[in-house]
């Protein structure tokens, strides 16, 4: 038992459990459909779902690229804007006192309610959906980064200032490395929200993307295609989250990570 526990505590053991859990879900899905004699239009089998990829009229590759562009573009913009705003707040308490309450109020606006306005302002296409993903993902990055920057030892900051270090040197050499655990904590939350934001944007108004495709196949009750679209959206989110985890493992020491 101790040997098994020690193996599960390793990285390979954790990955093995993760793969086993996903395979178990697929098996449970298959058995539920097969043994329960569930109609195909209610819940298709895994084979029927993956078979939907063979239908060329759905243009899976193009729609996946569009949705991926919206997710990754909105996320990248949220990361840059969130970190820069947090840095500006640490440089100016007046700016933080003026802008942070306003940003909190704006964040309380339901993003679904903003959808029609974004369409009016920017029309249909990739850009408005990217902005939807950005609007949902930016706030967690801003809050956690601001907190991380405030956690830096004041004595260390005073030392660098006494050595006539510039604000940019202070940020790149002291503040950013010290705040990275908090930055990545917000990035992991934002990775999930960016996916939701892009799909909400496609549901509200789009002529391309996996969310748009789901609305189209819903009319014809092509449930396997709907399931396949959900799986592809999930895979895009998993890729984004995995990239964030890989960067965290590369840049942040294990003992400093926020779980």
N, C-alpha and C positions, 0 to 999 in steps of 0.2 A: 504493500500500500504506500509506504514512504517513497519507494522507487517511482511508482506511478505518479505520485504527487510532484516529485522533483522533475519528472519529465514534462508534466503539464505546465510547470512554472517556466519552462524554457520558451524561447520565441517559436521554435518549431512546433512545440506542443500546443501553443496557443493558436498558431495557424492551422494545425491539424483539427483542433476543436471547431474553429470557425468554418472550415471546409465541411466538416462532418455535419454541422448544424444546417448549413445550406442544402447539402444533399438530403438530409432528413426532411427538410421542408418540401423539397421536390417529391420525395417518396410519399409523404403524407398527402400532398396535393394530388398525386396520381391515384393513390388508393381511395381518397375521398370521391373523386370523380368516377373511378371505375366501379367501386363497390356500391356507391350510393346511386349509381345510374343517373347522374346529374345531366340534364340536357346541355348540349354544346353551347346554346346561346346564353345559358345561365353561367356556367363555368366550364371552359374548355380544358382538355387535358394538356399536360406539358407538350406532348407531341403536336397537337393541333395548334398550340400557341406558337411554338417555334416554326411550325410549317407556314405560318402567316408571313414569315420573312421571304418566302419564295414567290410572293405575289408582287410582280414588278410595278403594278399600277400605284402602289403606295409610296414608292420612291423613298424607301427607308433611309438610305445613306444621306440623301439631301436633307431630309427633315431632321435627322439626327445631328448633322453638322450645324444646321440653323439653331436648334435648341442648345447644342453645346456652345456655340458662339455666344448666345445670349447669357448662358450661365457663367461661363468663364470670363466673358467681358464684363458683366455686371459685378462679378466677384473681384476681379482685378481692380476695377475702379473703386469699389468699396474699400478695398485694402489700402490703396494709395490715399484716398480722401480721408478715411478714418484715422490713419496714422498721422497724416499732416495736421488734421484738426486737433488731435490729441496733443501733438507737439506744440501747436500754437496756443492751446489752453495752458500748457505748463509755462510758456514764456510770458503770458499776460493773464493775470488773475481777473482783470477787468473784462477781457474778452470772454473768458470762461463764464463769469457771472452774467454777462450779457447774452451769450449765445447758447449755453448749455440748456437753460430752462426752455428756450425757444425750440431747440432741437428735440427735447423730450416731448414737448407739446405736439410738434409735427409728427413725431414717431407714433403718437397715439392715434393718428388718423388711420382708419382701416385702409390698407393698401388696395383692397378690392374697390373701395369707393374712389380711389384715385385713378383706377383703370380707364374709365370713360374720359376723364380729363386729359390723361396722357395721350390717348388716341386723338383727341381734338387738337392737342398741342403739336404732336409729332407724327400723326397719321399712323398707318399700319406699317409693320416691318420689324426688322431686328432691333433697331435702336430703341423704340419705346419699351420693348420687352426687356432689353438690357437695362434700361433705366428702372424698370420695375424690380428687377433682381437687385440692382444697386441700392434702391431705397429701402429694401428689407434687410439687406446684409450689412449695411454700413454701421448701424448703431451698435451692435455688439462689439465690433472691432474698435470703435471710438471709445466706448466705455471701458473696456478691459485695458486698452493701451494707455488711456489717461490714468487709470489706477496704477498700472505698472510704472509709468513715468514718475508718479508721485511717491512710489515706494523706494526710490533711489535715496541712498544716505545723503543728507544735506551736507555733511562734513566733506564727503567725497566731491560733491559739486563745488563747494567753496574752494577746495584745494585746486581743482582744475581752473577755476576762475582766477585764483591768485597767481597761477602760472600763465595768465593771459591767454588761456584757451578760448577760441571763438565758440559761438553758439553751435556752429555746425560740428566742430570737433567735440564739443560737450555731448551733442546728440549721438554722433556716430561711435565715439569711443567709450562713453559711460552710460548714457541714458538708454539707447536702443538695445545694447547687449543685456543690460540689467532688466529691461522690460520685456524681453523676448518671450519668457514663459507666459506672461499675461497676453501678449499679442497673439500667440498661437492658441491660447484658450478662446479668445474671441473669434479667431479665424475658423476654428472647428465648428463653432456654433453658426457662423456666417455661411459656411459651406453648405449646411443643410438648408438655411433660409434662402440662399441664392437660387437653389433648384426650385423651391416652392414659388419664389417670385417670378421666375421666368415662365413657369407653367401657368400661373395665374394670368400673366400678361397674354399668353397665347390663348387662353380660354376666353378672355374678354374681347380680344380683337387681334386677329392675325390671319395671314394667308399662307403661312408656312410653319413648319415645326411639328414636333411630336404631339404637343397639346392640341394644335389645330387638327392634326390627323385623327386624334381620338374623337373629337367632335364630329368629324366627317363619317367615321365608321360607326359611330353610335346610331346614326340615322338608319343604317342598314342592318343593325344588330350583329355586326361582325365582331363578336366578343373576343375571339382569338387575337385579332389585330389590336383591340384595345388592351388586352393583357400584354401583348408584345411591346406596345408603346410604353406601358408602365414599366416593364422590365428594362427597356432601353433608357428611360429617364432615370431609373434607379442606378443603372450602371454608370451613367454620367456623373451622378452624385457620388458614387463610390470612388470613381477615378479622382474626382476633385478632392474628396476627403482623404484618399490615400496619398495624394501629392502633398497635402498639408501635413499629414503624419510623417511622411518621409523627410520633409524639410525640417520639421521639429526634431526628429531623431538626429539629423545632421547638424543642426545649429544650436540646439539646447541640450546641455548635459542632463543625464537621466535624473539626477537628484533634484534638479531645478524645475522639472516639468510639473505642470499643474494638471492633475488627472480629473 
